[in-house]
Amino acid sequence: MSIASTGNSRDPGFSTKPLTVPVKKACEIVGVGNTTMYDLIKSGRVKTSTIGRRRLVLYSSLEELVLAGAA
Protein backbone atom coordinates (compact mmCIF):
# COMPACT_ATOMS: atom_id res chain seq x y z
CA MET A 1 0.00 0.00 0.00
CA SER A 2 1.49 3.34 -1.00
CA ILE A 3 1.55 6.46 1.15
CA ALA A 4 -0.86 8.18 -1.25
CA SER A 5 -3.50 5.51 -0.80
CA THR A 6 -3.40 5.70 3.00
CA GLY A 7 -4.39 9.37 3.20
CA ASN A 8 -1.13 10.18 4.96
CA SER A 9 -0.33 13.88 5.37
CA ARG A 10 2.55 13.48 2.91
CA ASP A 11 -0.01 12.94 0.16
CA PRO A 12 -0.06 16.11 -1.99
CA GLY A 13 -3.85 15.79 -2.29
CA PHE A 14 -4.32 15.72 1.48
CA SER A 15 -6.22 18.73 2.78
CA THR A 16 -5.61 20.18 6.23
CA LYS A 17 -8.95 22.02 6.25
CA PRO A 18 -11.44 20.60 8.73
CA LEU A 19 -14.67 19.11 7.40
CA THR A 20 -16.67 20.70 10.22
CA VAL A 21 -16.18 23.27 12.96
CA PRO A 22 -18.18 24.06 16.11
CA VAL A 23 -20.63 26.98 15.82
CA LYS A 24 -18.45 29.18 18.04
CA LYS A 25 -15.41 28.62 15.80
CA ALA A 26 -17.57 29.25 12.70
CA CYS A 27 -18.50 32.64 14.18
CA GLU A 28 -14.81 33.47 14.61
CA ILE A 29 -13.93 32.35 11.08
CA VAL A 30 -16.65 34.43 9.43
CA GLY A 31 -16.50 37.33 11.90
CA VAL A 32 -20.11 37.32 13.05
CA GLY A 33 -21.81 36.81 16.40
CA ASN A 34 -23.76 33.79 17.65
CA THR A 35 -27.15 35.26 16.82
CA THR A 36 -26.16 36.06 13.24
CA MET A 37 -24.64 32.61 12.76
CA TYR A 38 -27.78 30.88 14.04
CA ASP A 39 -29.88 33.11 11.74
CA LEU A 40 -27.69 32.03 8.80
CA ILE A 41 -28.13 28.39 9.84
CA LYS A 42 -31.90 28.78 10.22
CA SER A 43 -32.18 30.44 6.79
CA GLY A 44 -30.24 27.58 5.19
CA ARG A 45 -27.32 29.72 4.02
CA VAL A 46 -24.99 27.83 6.36
CA LYS A 47 -25.24 24.04 6.48
CA THR A 48 -24.71 22.03 9.63
CA SER A 49 -24.45 18.44 10.75
CA THR A 50 -25.43 17.10 14.15
CA ILE A 51 -23.35 14.42 15.80
CA GLY A 52 -24.88 13.37 19.08
CA ARG A 53 -26.01 16.64 20.62
CA ARG A 54 -23.25 18.65 18.99
CA ARG A 55 -24.09 20.87 16.04
CA LEU A 56 -21.17 21.31 13.66
CA VAL A 57 -20.93 23.74 10.75
CA LEU A 58 -19.70 22.43 7.41
CA TYR A 59 -16.49 24.29 6.58
CA SER A 60 -17.34 24.26 2.87
CA SER A 61 -20.57 26.08 3.70
CA LEU A 62 -18.59 28.86 5.40
CA GLU A 63 -16.33 29.19 2.37
CA GLU A 64 -19.37 29.50 0.08
CA LEU A 65 -20.91 32.10 2.39
CA VAL A 66 -17.80 34.28 2.41
CA LEU A 67 -17.28 33.96 -1.35
CA ALA A 68 -20.90 34.97 -1.95
CA GLY A 69 -20.47 38.01 0.32
CA ALA A 70 -23.54 37.06 2.35
CA ALA A 71 -21.97 37.61 5.76
Distance bins in CASP14 RR format, pairs under 12 A and 6 or more apart:
PFRMAT RR
TARGET T0000
AUTHOR 0000-0000-0000
RMODE 2
METHOD distances of the structure
MODEL  1
1 7 0 0 0 0 0 1 0 0 0 0 0
1 8 0 0 0 0 0 1 0 0 0 0 0
2 8 0 0 0 0 1 0 0 0 0 0 0
2 10 0 0 0 0 0 1 0 0 0 0 0
2 11 0 0 0 0 1 0 0 0 0 0 0
3 9 0 0 0 0 1 0 0 0 0 0 0
3 10 1 0 1 0 0 0 0 0 0 0 0
3 11 1 0 0 1 0 0 0 0 0 0 0
3 12 0 0 0 0 0 1 0 0 0 0 0
3 13 0 0 0 0 0 1 0 0 0 0 0
3 14 0 0 0 0 1 0 0 0 0 0 0
4 10 0 0 0 0 1 0 0 0 0 0 0
4 11 1 0 1 0 0 0 0 0 0 0 0
4 12 0 0 0 0 1 0 0 0 0 0 0
4 13 0 0 0 0 1 0 0 0 0 0 0
4 14 0 0 0 0 1 0 0 0 0 0 0
5 11 0 0 0 0 1 0 0 0 0 0 0
5 13 0 0 0 0 0 1 0 0 0 0 0
5 14 0 0 0 0 0 1 0 0 0 0 0
6 14 0 0 0 0 1 0 0 0 0 0 0
7 13 0 0 0 0 1 0 0 0 0 0 0
7 14 1 0 1 0 0 0 0 0 0 0 0
7 15 0 0 0 0 0 1 0 0 0 0 0
8 14 1 0 0 1 0 0 0 0 0 0 0
9 15 0 0 0 0 1 0 0 0 0 0 0
9 16 1 0 0 1 0 0 0 0 0 0 0
15 59 0 0 0 0 1 0 0 0 0 0 0
15 60 0 0 0 0 0 1 0 0 0 0 0
15 63 0 0 0 0 0 1 0 0 0 0 0
16 59 0 0 0 0 0 1 0 0 0 0 0
17 29 0 0 0 0 0 1 0 0 0 0 0
17 58 0 0 0 0 0 1 0 0 0 0 0
17 59 1 0 1 0 0 0 0 0 0 0 0
17 60 0 0 0 0 1 0 0 0 0 0 0
17 62 0 0 0 0 0 1 0 0 0 0 0
17 63 0 0 0 0 1 0 0 0 0 0 0
18 25 0 0 0 0 1 0 0 0 0 0 0
18 26 0 0 0 0 0 1 0 0 0 0 0
18 29 0 0 0 0 0 1 0 0 0 0 0
18 56 0 0 0 0 1 0 0 0 0 0 0
18 57 0 0 0 0 1 0 0 0 0 0 0
18 58 0 0 0 0 1 0 0 0 0 0 0
18 59 1 0 1 0 0 0 0 0 0 0 0
18 60 0 0 0 0 0 1 0 0 0 0 0
18 62 0 0 0 0 0 1 0 0 0 0 0
18 63 0 0 0 0 0 1 0 0 0 0 0
19 47 0 0 0 0 0 1 0 0 0 0 0
19 48 0 0 0 0 0 1 0 0 0 0 0
19 49 0 0 0 0 1 0 0 0 0 0 0
19 51 0 0 0 0 0 1 0 0 0 0 0
19 56 0 0 0 0 1 0 0 0 0 0 0
19 57 0 0 0 0 0 1 0 0 0 0 0
19 58 1 0 0 1 0 0 0 0 0 0 0
19 59 1 0 0 1 0 0 0 0 0 0 0
19 60 0 0 0 0 1 0 0 0 0 0 0
19 61 0 0 0 0 0 1 0 0 0 0 0
19 62 0 0 0 0 0 1 0 0 0 0 0
19 63 0 0 0 0 0 1 0 0 0 0 0
20 26 0 0 0 0 1 0 0 0 0 0 0
20 29 0 0 0 0 0 1 0 0 0 0 0
20 46 0 0 0 0 0 1 0 0 0 0 0
20 47 0 0 0 0 1 0 0 0 0 0 0
20 48 0 0 0 0 1 0 0 0 0 0 0
20 49 1 0 0 1 0 0 0 0 0 0 0
20 50 0 0 0 0 0 1 0 0 0 0 0
20 51 0 0 0 0 1 0 0 0 0 0 0
20 54 0 0 0 0 1 0 0 0 0 0 0
20 55 0 0 0 0 1 0 0 0 0 0 0
20 56 1 1 0 0 0 0 0 0 0 0 0
20 57 1 0 0 1 0 0 0 0 0 0 0
20 58 1 0 1 0 0 0 0 0 0 0 0
20 59 1 0 0 1 0 0 0 0 0 0 0
20 60 0 0 0 0 1 0 0 0 0 0 0
20 61 0 0 0 0 1 0 0 0 0 0 0
20 62 0 0 0 0 1 0 0 0 0 0 0
21 27 0 0 0 0 1 0 0 0 0 0 0
21 28 0 0 0 0 1 0 0 0 0 0 0
21 29 1 0 0 1 0 0 0 0 0 0 0
21 30 0 0 0 0 0 1 0 0 0 0 0
21 37 0 0 0 0 0 1 0 0 0 0 0
21 46 0 0 0 0 0 1 0 0 0 0 0
21 48 0 0 0 0 0 1 0 0 0 0 0
21 49 0 0 0 0 0 1 0 0 0 0 0
21 54 0 0 0 0 0 1 0 0 0 0 0
21 55 0 0 0 0 0 1 0 0 0 0 0
21 56 1 0 0 1 0 0 0 0 0 0 0
21 57 1 0 1 0 0 0 0 0 0 0 0
21 58 0 0 0 0 1 0 0 0 0 0 0
21 59 1 0 1 0 0 0 0 0 0 0 0
21 60 0 0 0 0 0 1 0 0 0 0 0
21 61 0 0 0 0 0 1 0 0 0 0 0
21 62 1 0 0 1 0 0 0 0 0 0 0
21 63 0 0 0 0 0 1 0 0 0 0 0
22 28 0 0 0 0 1 0 0 0 0 0 0
22 29 0 0 0 0 0 1 0 0 0 0 0
22 34 0 0 0 0 0 1 0 0 0 0 0
22 37 0 0 0 0 0 1 0 0 0 0 0
22 48 0 0 0 0 0 1 0 0 0 0 0
22 49 0 0 0 0 0 1 0 0 0 0 0
22 50 0 0 0 0 0 1 0 0 0 0 0
22 51 0 0 0 0 0 1 0 0 0 0 0
22 54 1 0 0 1 0 0 0 0 0 0 0
22 55 1 0 0 1 0 0 0 0 0 0 0
22 56 1 0 0 1 0 0 0 0 0 0 0
22 57 1 0 0 1 0 0 0 0 0 0 0
22 58 0 0 0 0 0 1 0 0 0 0 0
22 59 0 0 0 0 0 1 0 0 0 0 0
22 62 0 0 0 0 0 1 0 0 0 0 0
23 29 0 0 0 0 0 1 0 0 0 0 0
23 30 0 0 0 0 0 1 0 0 0 0 0
23 32 0 0 0 0 0 1 0 0 0 0 0
23 33 0 0 0 0 1 0 0 0 0 0 0
23 34 1 0 0 1 0 0 0 0 0 0 0
23 35 0 0 0 0 0 1 0 0 0 0 0
23 36 0 0 0 0 0 1 0 0 0 0 0
23 37 1 0 1 0 0 0 0 0 0 0 0
23 38 1 0 0 1 0 0 0 0 0 0 0
23 39 0 0 0 0 0 1 0 0 0 0 0
23 40 0 0 0 0 0 1 0 0 0 0 0
23 41 1 0 0 1 0 0 0 0 0 0 0
23 46 0 0 0 0 1 0 0 0 0 0 0
23 48 1 0 0 1 0 0 0 0 0 0 0
23 49 0 0 0 0 0 1 0 0 0 0 0
23 50 0 0 0 0 0 1 0 0 0 0 0
23 54 0 0 0 0 1 0 0 0 0 0 0
23 55 1 0 1 0 0 0 0 0 0 0 0
23 56 1 0 0 1 0 0 0 0 0 0 0
23 57 1 0 1 0 0 0 0 0 0 0 0
23 58 0 0 0 0 0 1 0 0 0 0 0
23 61 0 0 0 0 0 1 0 0 0 0 0
23 62 0 0 0 0 0 1 0 0 0 0 0
24 30 0 0 0 0 0 1 0 0 0 0 0
24 31 0 0 0 0 0 1 0 0 0 0 0
24 32 0 0 0 0 0 1 0 0 0 0 0
24 33 0 0 0 0 1 0 0 0 0 0 0
24 34 1 0 0 1 0 0 0 0 0 0 0
24 37 0 0 0 0 1 0 0 0 0 0 0
24 38 0 0 0 0 0 1 0 0 0 0 0
24 54 0 0 0 0 0 1 0 0 0 0 0
24 55 0 0 0 0 0 1 0 0 0 0 0
24 56 0 0 0 0 0 1 0 0 0 0 0
24 57 0 0 0 0 1 0 0 0 0 0 0
25 31 0 0 0 0 0 1 0 0 0 0 0
25 33 0 0 0 0 0 1 0 0 0 0 0
25 34 0 0 0 0 0 1 0 0 0 0 0
25 37 0 0 0 0 0 1 0 0 0 0 0
25 55 0 0 0 0 0 1 0 0 0 0 0
25 56 0 0 0 0 1 0 0 0 0 0 0
25 57 1 0 0 1 0 0 0 0 0 0 0
25 59 0 0 0 0 1 0 0 0 0 0 0
25 62 0 0 0 0 1 0 0 0 0 0 0
26 32 0 0 0 0 1 0 0 0 0 0 0
26 33 0 0 0 0 1 0 0 0 0 0 0
26 34 0 0 0 0 1 0 0 0 0 0 0
26 36 0 0 0 0 0 1 0 0 0 0 0
26 37 1 0 1 0 0 0 0 0 0 0 0
26 38 0 0 0 0 0 1 0 0 0 0 0
26 40 0 0 0 0 1 0 0 0 0 0 0
26 41 0 0 0 0 1 0 0 0 0 0 0
26 46 1 0 0 1 0 0 0 0 0 0 0
26 47 0 0 0 0 0 1 0 0 0 0 0
26 48 0 0 0 0 1 0 0 0 0 0 0
26 55 0 0 0 0 1 0 0 0 0 0 0
26 56 0 0 0 0 1 0 0 0 0 0 0
26 57 1 1 0 0 0 0 0 0 0 0 0
26 58 0 0 0 0 1 0 0 0 0 0 0
26 59 0 0 0 0 1 0 0 0 0 0 0
26 60 0 0 0 0 0 1 0 0 0 0 0
26 61 0 0 0 0 1 0 0 0 0 0 0
26 62 1 0 1 0 0 0 0 0 0 0 0
26 63 0 0 0 0 0 1 0 0 0 0 0
26 65 0 0 0 0 1 0 0 0 0 0 0
26 66 0 0 0 0 0 1 0 0 0 0 0
26 71 0 0 0 0 0 1 0 0 0 0 0
27 33 1 0 1 0 0 0 0 0 0 0 0
27 34 1 0 1 0 0 0 0 0 0 0 0
27 35 0 0 0 0 1 0 0 0 0 0 0
27 36 1 0 0 1 0 0 0 0 0 0 0
27 37 1 0 1 0 0 0 0 0 0 0 0
27 38 0 0 0 0 1 0 0 0 0 0 0
27 39 0 0 0 0 0 1 0 0 0 0 0
27 40 0 0 0 0 1 0 0 0 0 0 0
27 41 0 0 0 0 0 1 0 0 0 0 0
27 46 0 0 0 0 0 1 0 0 0 0 0
27 57 0 0 0 0 1 0 0 0 0 0 0
27 62 0 0 0 0 1 0 0 0 0 0 0
27 65 0 0 0 0 0 1 0 0 0 0 0
27 71 0 0 0 0 0 1 0 0 0 0 0
28 34 0 0 0 0 0 1 0 0 0 0 0
28 37 0 0 0 0 1 0 0 0 0 0 0
28 57 0 0 0 0 0 1 0 0 0 0 0
28 62 0 0 0 0 0 1 0 0 0 0 0
29 37 0 0 0 0 1 0 0 0 0 0 0
29 46 0 0 0 0 0 1 0 0 0 0 0
29 57 0 0 0 0 1 0 0 0 0 0 0
29 58 0 0 0 0 0 1 0 0 0 0 0
29 59 0 0 0 0 1 0 0 0 0 0 0
29 61 0 0 0 0 0 1 0 0 0 0 0
29 62 1 0 1 0 0 0 0 0 0 0 0
29 63 0 0 0 0 1 0 0 0 0 0 0
29 65 0 0 0 0 1 0 0 0 0 0 0
29 66 0 0 0 0 1 0 0 0 0 0 0
29 71 0 0 0 0 1 0 0 0 0 0 0
30 36 0 0 0 0 1 0 0 0 0 0 0
30 37 1 0 0 1 0 0 0 0 0 0 0
30 40 0 0 0 0 1 0 0 0 0 0 0
30 41 0 0 0 0 0 1 0 0 0 0 0
30 45 0 0 0 0 0 1 0 0 0 0 0
30 46 0 0 0 0 1 0 0 0 0 0 0
30 57 0 0 0 0 1 0 0 0 0 0 0
30 59 0 0 0 0 0 1 0 0 0 0 0
30 61 0 0 0 0 0 1 0 0 0 0 0
30 62 1 0 1 0 0 0 0 0 0 0 0
30 63 0 0 0 0 1 0 0 0 0 0 0
30 64 0 0 0 0 0 1 0 0 0 0 0
30 65 1 0 0 1 0 0 0 0 0 0 0
30 66 1 0 0 1 0 0 0 0 0 0 0
30 67 0 0 0 0 0 1 0 0 0 0 0
30 68 0 0 0 0 0 1 0 0 0 0 0
30 69 0 0 0 0 0 1 0 0 0 0 0
30 70 0 0 0 0 1 0 0 0 0 0 0
30 71 1 0 1 0 0 0 0 0 0 0 0
31 37 0 0 0 0 1 0 0 0 0 0 0
31 40 0 0 0 0 0 1 0 0 0 0 0
31 62 0 0 0 0 0 1 0 0 0 0 0
31 65 0 0 0 0 0 1 0 0 0 0 0
31 66 0 0 0 0 1 0 0 0 0 0 0
31 71 1 0 0 1 0 0 0 0 0 0 0
32 38 0 0 0 0 1 0 0 0 0 0 0
32 39 0 0 0 0 1 0 0 0 0 0 0
32 40 1 0 0 1 0 0 0 0 0 0 0
32 41 0 0 0 0 0 1 0 0 0 0 0
32 45 0 0 0 0 0 1 0 0 0 0 0
32 46 0 0 0 0 1 0 0 0 0 0 0
32 57 0 0 0 0 0 1 0 0 0 0 0
32 62 0 0 0 0 0 1 0 0 0 0 0
32 65 0 0 0 0 1 0 0 0 0 0 0
32 66 0 0 0 0 0 1 0 0 0 0 0
32 69 0 0 0 0 0 1 0 0 0 0 0
32 70 0 0 0 0 0 1 0 0 0 0 0
32 71 1 0 1 0 0 0 0 0 0 0 0
33 39 0 0 0 0 1 0 0 0 0 0 0
33 40 0 0 0 0 1 0 0 0 0 0 0
33 41 0 0 0 0 0 1 0 0 0 0 0
33 71 0 0 0 0 0 1 0 0 0 0 0
34 40 0 0 0 0 0 1 0 0 0 0 0
34 41 0 0 0 0 0 1 0 0 0 0 0
34 55 0 0 0 0 0 1 0 0 0 0 0
34 57 0 0 0 0 0 1 0 0 0 0 0
35 41 0 0 0 0 0 1 0 0 0 0 0
35 42 0 0 0 0 0 1 0 0 0 0 0
36 42 0 0 0 0 0 1 0 0 0 0 0
36 43 0 0 0 0 0 1 0 0 0 0 0
36 45 0 0 0 0 0 1 0 0 0 0 0
36 46 0 0 0 0 1 0 0 0 0 0 0
36 65 0 0 0 0 0 1 0 0 0 0 0
36 70 0 0 0 0 0 1 0 0 0 0 0
36 71 1 0 0 1 0 0 0 0 0 0 0
37 43 0 0 0 0 0 1 0 0 0 0 0
37 44 0 0 0 0 0 1 0 0 0 0 0
37 45 0 0 0 0 0 1 0 0 0 0 0
37 46 1 0 0 1 0 0 0 0 0 0 0
37 48 0 0 0 0 1 0 0 0 0 0 0
37 55 0 0 0 0 0 1 0 0 0 0 0
37 57 1 0 0 1 0 0 0 0 0 0 0
37 61 0 0 0 0 0 1 0 0 0 0 0
37 62 0 0 0 0 1 0 0 0 0 0 0
37 65 0 0 0 0 1 0 0 0 0 0 0
37 70 0 0 0 0 0 1 0 0 0 0 0
37 71 0 0 0 0 1 0 0 0 0 0 0
38 44 0 0 0 0 0 1 0 0 0 0 0
38 45 0 0 0 0 0 1 0 0 0 0 0
38 46 0 0 0 0 1 0 0 0 0 0 0
38 48 0 0 0 0 1 0 0 0 0 0 0
38 55 0 0 0 0 1 0 0 0 0 0 0
38 57 0 0 0 0 0 1 0 0 0 0 0
39 45 0 0 0 0 1 0 0 0 0 0 0
39 46 0 0 0 0 1 0 0 0 0 0 0
39 70 0 0 0 0 0 1 0 0 0 0 0
39 71 0 0 0 0 0 1 0 0 0 0 0
40 46 1 0 1 0 0 0 0 0 0 0 0
40 47 0 0 0 0 1 0 0 0 0 0 0
40 48 0 0 0 0 1 0 0 0 0 0 0
40 57 0 0 0 0 1 0 0 0 0 0 0
40 61 0 0 0 0 1 0 0 0 0 0 0
40 62 0 0 0 0 1 0 0 0 0 0 0
40 64 0 0 0 0 0 1 0 0 0 0 0
40 65 1 0 0 1 0 0 0 0 0 0 0
40 66 0 0 0 0 0 1 0 0 0 0 0
40 68 0 0 0 0 0 1 0 0 0 0 0
40 69 0 0 0 0 0 1 0 0 0 0 0
40 70 1 0 0 1 0 0 0 0 0 0 0
40 71 1 0 0 1 0 0 0 0 0 0 0
41 47 0 0 0 0 1 0 0 0 0 0 0
41 48 1 0 1 0 0 0 0 0 0 0 0
41 49 0 0 0 0 0 1 0 0 0 0 0
41 50 0 0 0 0 0 1 0 0 0 0 0
41 55 1 0 0 1 0 0 0 0 0 0 0
41 56 0 0 0 0 0 1 0 0 0 0 0
41 57 1 0 0 1 0 0 0 0 0 0 0
41 58 0 0 0 0 0 1 0 0 0 0 0
41 61 0 0 0 0 1 0 0 0 0 0 0
41 62 0 0 0 0 0 1 0 0 0 0 0
41 65 0 0 0 0 0 1 0 0 0 0 0
42 48 0 0 0 0 0 1 0 0 0 0 0
42 55 0 0 0 0 0 1 0 0 0 0 0
43 61 0 0 0 0 0 1 0 0 0 0 0
43 65 0 0 0 0 0 1 0 0 0 0 0
43 70 0 0 0 0 1 0 0 0 0 0 0
44 57 0 0 0 0 0 1 0 0 0 0 0
44 58 0 0 0 0 0 1 0 0 0 0 0
44 61 0 0 0 0 1 0 0 0 0 0 0
44 64 0 0 0 0 0 1 0 0 0 0 0
44 65 0 0 0 0 0 1 0 0 0 0 0
44 70 0 0 0 0 0 1 0 0 0 0 0
45 57 0 0 0 0 0 1 0 0 0 0 0
45 58 0 0 0 0 0 1 0 0 0 0 0
45 61 1 0 0 1 0 0 0 0 0 0 0
45 62 0 0 0 0 0 1 0 0 0 0 0
45 64 0 0 0 0 1 0 0 0 0 0 0
45 65 1 0 0 1 0 0 0 0 0 0 0
45 66 0 0 0 0 0 1 0 0 0 0 0
45 68 0 0 0 0 1 0 0 0 0 0 0
45 69 0 0 0 0 0 1 0 0 0 0 0
45 70 1 0 1 0 0 0 0 0 0 0 0
45 71 0 0 0 0 1 0 0 0 0 0 0
46 55 0 0 0 0 0 1 0 0 0 0 0
46 56 0 0 0 0 0 1 0 0 0 0 0
46 57 1 0 1 0 0 0 0 0 0 0 0
46 58 1 0 0 1 0 0 0 0 0 0 0
46 59 0 0 0 0 0 1 0 0 0 0 0
46 60 0 0 0 0 0 1 0 0 0 0 0
46 61 1 0 1 0 0 0 0 0 0 0 0
46 62 1 0 0 1 0 0 0 0 0 0 0
46 63 0 0 0 0 0 1 0 0 0 0 0
46 64 0 0 0 0 1 0 0 0 0 0 0
46 65 1 0 1 0 0 0 0 0 0 0 0
46 66 0 0 0 0 0 1 0 0 0 0 0
46 68 0 0 0 0 0 1 0 0 0 0 0
46 70 0 0 0 0 1 0 0 0 0 0 0
46 71 0 0 0 0 1 0 0 0 0 0 0
47 55 0 0 0 0 0 1 0 0 0 0 0
47 56 0 0 0 0 1 0 0 0 0 0 0
47 57 1 0 0 1 0 0 0 0 0 0 0
47 58 1 0 1 0 0 0 0 0 0 0 0
47 59 0 0 0 0 0 1 0 0 0 0 0
47 60 1 0 0 1 0 0 0 0 0 0 0
47 61 1 0 1 0 0 0 0 0 0 0 0
47 62 0 0 0 0 1 0 0 0 0 0 0
47 63 0 0 0 0 0 1 0 0 0 0 0
47 64 0 0 0 0 1 0 0 0 0 0 0
47 65 0 0 0 0 1 0 0 0 0 0 0
48 54 0 0 0 0 1 0 0 0 0 0 0
48 55 1 0 1 0 0 0 0 0 0 0 0
48 56 1 0 0 1 0 0 0 0 0 0 0
48 57 1 0 1 0 0 0 0 0 0 0 0
48 58 1 0 0 1 0 0 0 0 0 0 0
48 59 0 0 0 0 0 1 0 0 0 0 0
48 60 0 0 0 0 0 1 0 0 0 0 0
48 61 1 0 0 1 0 0 0 0 0 0 0
48 62 0 0 0 0 0 1 0 0 0 0 0
49 55 1 0 0 1 0 0 0 0 0 0 0
49 56 1 0 1 0 0 0 0 0 0 0 0
49 57 0 0 0 0 1 0 0 0 0 0 0
49 58 1 0 0 1 0 0 0 0 0 0 0
49 59 0 0 0 0 0 1 0 0 0 0 0
49 60 0 0 0 0 0 1 0 0 0 0 0
49 61 0 0 0 0 1 0 0 0 0 0 0
50 56 1 0 0 1 0 0 0 0 0 0 0
50 57 0 0 0 0 0 1 0 0 0 0 0
50 58 0 0 0 0 0 1 0 0 0 0 0
51 57 0 0 0 0 0 1 0 0 0 0 0
56 62 0 0 0 0 0 1 0 0 0 0 0
57 63 0 0 0 0 0 1 0 0 0 0 0
57 64 0 0 0 0 0 1 0 0 0 0 0
57 65 0 0 0 0 1 0 0 0 0 0 0
58 64 0 0 0 0 1 0 0 0 0 0 0
58 65 0 0 0 0 0 1 0 0 0 0 0
59 65 0 0 0 0 0 1 0 0 0 0 0
59 66 0 0 0 0 0 1 0 0 0 0 0
60 66 0 0 0 0 0 1 0 0 0 0 0
60 67 0 0 0 0 0 1 0 0 0 0 0
61 67 0 0 0 0 0 1 0 0 0 0 0
61 68 0 0 0 0 0 1 0 0 0 0 0
61 70 0 0 0 0 0 1 0 0 0 0 0
61 71 0 0 0 0 0 1 0 0 0 0 0
62 68 0 0 0 0 0 1 0 0 0 0 0
62 69 0 0 0 0 0 1 0 0 0 0 0
62 70 0 0 0 0 0 1 0 0 0 0 0
62 71 0 0 0 0 1 0 0 0 0 0 0
63 69 0 0 0 0 0 1 0 0 0 0 0
63 70 0 0 0 0 0 1 0 0 0 0 0
63 71 0 0 0 0 0 1 0 0 0 0 0
64 70 0 0 0 0 1 0 0 0 0 0 0
64 71 0 0 0 0 0 1 0 0 0 0 0
65 71 1 0 1 0 0 0 0 0 0 0 0
END
